[in-house]
Amino acid sequence: MTHPFFSVRPTAFSHRGGRLLWPENTVFAFQQSYDLGYRYFETDLHLTKDGVVVLLHDDYLDRTTDGTGDVWDYTFEELESLDAAFRFGADREWPYRGQGITIPALEEIVTTFPDIRLTLELKQGGLEGPLVALLERLDLWDRVIVGGFDDRWVRSVRKASGGRVLTSSAVWETRAFWVASRAGVGLRSPAAALQVPVRYGSLTIVDDKFVGAAHRANKHVHVWTVNEADEMHRLLDLGVDGLMTDRPDVLKAVHEERGVALA
């Protein structure tokens, strides 16, 4: 039986809500992608000083907001006073400054958009417990898949959830699976999906061998971060199960060209 998270294939993920088009990881960005038809999103998680799970990619606030320092040194109330659109814009144009766009809590996202599904990337150790508690309280088990670059964090969230939460492969699991795919051998893993870039440096990860091995192991392949239409078509032709993009407008057009619904 297919898990509800994987009910749409190929899956179109708006990466950080479409970070090249709108201020990333904000309700505003999610709303724009939602209005385009997206129901799957990728986002990043940190934990505030007072234990609130929030959406933010970097450890520090300087790149995206008018604040400075590390996110875990702020309470959620303090974060809400910052402008999450402050740094968004090219050529020193700041189209969304001063419009009340803030760093949201994960709870706000899942309640504002009750029909979306999320890839949640752990960006910080120690948030596994609070995250699992939130998933339990709001019954989000069918709506999320959790991953991260640190294998310890991914294993920790699996343990904290008692195996209830879907997870993607972390770095070492992905490397092991890639090696196994080259050798033509199977590899057991609790990961439900392999969420990977096309390449790590000069090494090609996503090719027909990798996709074929994943599918034989009943695992989905989601590729990040793909922003060019030609590459989107190539990967979909290869049989990947989903794409994550900073350009939800481009991926929507590709889906339309292929006659495939976004959700």
C-alpha positions in Angstrom: 0.0 0.0 0.0 1.4 3.4 -1.0 1.9 5.8 1.9 -0.3 8.9 1.6 2.7 11.2 1.3 3.6 9.6 -2.1 0.1 9.7 -3.6 1.2 12.2 -6.2 3.9 11.2 -8.7 5.9 12.8 -10.1 5.9 15.2 -7.1 6.6 18.9 -7.6 8.1 20.5 -4.5 8.4 24.2 -4.1 11.9 24.6 -2.5 11.7 26.9 0.5 8.4 28.2 -1.1 10.2 29.3 -4.3 13.3 31.1 -2.9 14.3 32.7 -6.2 10.9 34.3 -6.6 9.9 35.3 -3.1 11.4 35.6 0.5 12.3 32.1 1.3 10.6 30.0 4.0 7.8 32.4 4.7 4.0 32.2 4.8 4.1 34.7 1.9 6.2 32.6 -0.3 4.2 29.5 0.5 1.0 31.3 -0.4 2.4 32.3 -3.8 3.4 28.8 -4.6 0.1 27.5 -3.2 -1.8 29.8 -5.5 0.2 28.4 -8.5 -1.2 25.0 -7.5 1.6 23.5 -5.4 0.7 21.2 -2.5 4.2 19.9 -1.8 7.0 22.0 -0.3 10.5 21.6 1.0 11.6 23.7 4.0 14.2 23.9 6.7 13.9 23.7 10.5 15.5 25.3 13.5 14.6 25.5 17.2 14.3 28.8 19.0 15.6 29.6 22.5 12.2 28.8 23.9 11.7 25.6 22.0 9.6 26.6 19.0 10.2 24.8 15.7 10.6 27.5 13.0 11.4 27.7 9.3 14.9 29.0 8.6 17.7 27.6 6.4 20.8 29.2 7.9 21.9 28.9 11.5 22.3 32.7 11.5 19.8 35.4 10.7 22.0 37.8 8.7 21.5 36.5 5.2 17.7 36.8 5.1 16.5 39.2 7.9 17.4 42.5 9.5 18.6 40.5 12.5 22.1 39.2 13.4 23.4 36.2 15.2 22.2 32.6 15.6 18.5 31.6 15.6 18.8 29.5 18.7 19.8 32.6 20.7 16.3 34.2 20.1 12.9 33.5 21.5 10.1 33.1 19.0 8.6 36.4 20.0 12.0 38.1 19.3 12.1 36.4 15.9 8.7 37.7 15.1 10.0 41.2 15.4 12.4 40.7 12.5 11.7 41.3 8.8 12.2 38.0 7.0 12.0 39.8 3.6 14.7 42.4 4.4 17.4 40.9 2.3 15.3 39.6 -0.6 15.9 41.4 -3.9 18.4 42.0 -6.6 20.2 45.2 -7.7 19.5 46.6 -4.2 15.8 46.6 -4.8 13.9 45.3 -1.8 10.3 44.7 -3.0 9.0 43.1 0.2 10.6 45.0 3.0 8.4 46.4 5.6 5.4 44.3 4.7 5.2 42.3 7.9 6.8 39.1 6.5 8.2 37.2 9.4 9.9 33.9 10.2 7.0 31.4 10.8 6.6 28.6 13.2 6.1 25.2 11.6 2.8 25.0 13.3 1.6 28.2 11.6 2.5 26.7 8.2 0.7 23.4 8.6 -2.4 25.1 10.0 -2.5 27.9 7.5 -2.2 25.3 4.7 -3.9 22.2 6.0 -3.7 20.3 2.7 0.0 20.6 2.0 2.7 18.1 2.5 6.3 18.9 3.5 9.8 17.7 3.2 11.3 18.9 6.5 15.1 19.3 6.6 16.7 19.2 10.1 19.2 22.0 10.3 20.1 21.7 14.0 20.5 19.0 16.5 18.2 18.9 19.5 15.0 19.7 17.7 14.0 16.1 17.1 12.0 15.7 20.3 10.0 19.0 19.9 9.4 18.2 16.2 8.1 14.7 17.0 5.9 16.1 19.7 4.4 18.6 17.2 3.8 15.9 14.6 2.0 13.8 17.3 -0.1 16.7 18.6 -1.3 17.8 15.2 -1.4 14.3 13.7 1.0 15.2 10.8 2.4 11.7 10.2 0.9 11.4 6.7 1.9 14.9 5.7 5.7 15.0 6.2 9.0 13.3 5.4 12.0 14.3 7.5 15.6 14.4 6.4 18.9 16.1 7.0 22.6 16.0 6.3 23.6 14.7 9.7 22.8 11.0 9.9 22.6 11.2 13.7 19.7 13.7 13.6 17.8 11.5 11.1 18.3 8.4 13.3 17.3 10.4 16.3 14.0 11.5 14.8 13.3 7.9 13.7 13.8 6.7 17.3 11.9 9.5 18.9 8.9 8.8 16.6 9.0 5.1 17.2 9.4 4.6 13.4 6.2 6.4 12.6 7.7 9.3 10.7 8.8 8.9 7.1 12.4 9.8 6.6 14.7 10.3 3.6 18.3 9.1 3.5 21.0 11.1 5.2 24.5 11.6 3.8 26.1 8.3 4.7 23.0 6.3 3.8 22.9 8.0 0.4 26.6 7.2 -0.2 26.1 3.6 0.8 23.1 3.3 -1.5 25.0 4.9 -4.4 27.9 2.4 -4.0 25.4 -0.5 -3.8 23.7 0.7 -7.0 27.1 0.6 -8.8 27.7 -2.9 -7.6 24.2 -4.1 -8.4 23.5 -5.3 -4.9 20.6 -4.5 -2.6 20.9 -2.4 0.5 18.4 -2.3 3.4 17.6 1.1 4.7 14.7 2.6 6.8 14.6 5.6 4.5 11.5 5.8 2.3 13.1 8.2 -0.2 16.4 9.2 -1.5 16.4 13.0 -1.7 19.6 13.9 -3.5 21.2 16.4 -5.9 22.0 15.3 -9.4 25.7 15.6 -8.6 28.0 15.9 -5.7 30.9 17.8 -7.2 32.1 15.9 -10.2 30.3 12.7 -9.2 27.0 12.0 -10.9 24.5 10.6 -8.4 21.2 10.5 -10.3 21.4 8.2 -13.3 19.5 5.2 -14.6 21.4 2.8 -12.3 20.6 4.9 -9.2 17.0 5.4 -10.1 16.5 1.7 -11.0 18.2 0.5 -7.8 16.0 2.8 -5.8 12.8 1.6 -7.4 13.8 -2.0 -7.0 14.2 -1.2 -3.3 10.8 0.5 -3.2 12.3 3.9 -2.6 11.4 7.2 -4.2 13.9 9.5 -5.7 13.5 13.2 -5.2 16.1 15.5 -6.8 17.2 18.9 -5.6 17.5 21.7 -6.6 16.5 21.8 -10.3 15.7 25.2 -11.8 16.2 24.7 -15.6 13.4 23.3 -17.7 15.6 21.1 -19.9 17.1 19.5 -16.8 13.6 19.0 -15.4 12.5 17.2 -18.5 15.6 15.0 -18.6 15.2 13.9 -15.0 11.5 13.2 -15.4 12.3 11.2 -18.5 14.8 9.2 -16.4 12.0 8.2 -14.0 12.7 10.2 -10.9 9.7 10.5 -8.6 9.9 14.2 -7.8 11.8 17.5 -8.3 12.5 20.3 -5.9 12.8 23.7 -7.4 13.5 27.4 -6.5 11.5 28.3 -9.7 8.0 26.9 -9.1 6.8 28.8 -12.2 9.2 26.9 -14.4 8.4 23.5 -13.0 4.7 24.2 -13.3 5.2 25.0 -17.0 7.1 21.7 -17.4 4.3 19.7 -15.8 1.8 21.4 -18.1 3.9 20.6 -21.1 3.9 17.0 -20.0 0.2 16.9 -19.2 0.9 16.1 -15.6 -0.9 17.7 -12.6 1.0 19.5 -9.9 -1.0 17.9 -7.2 
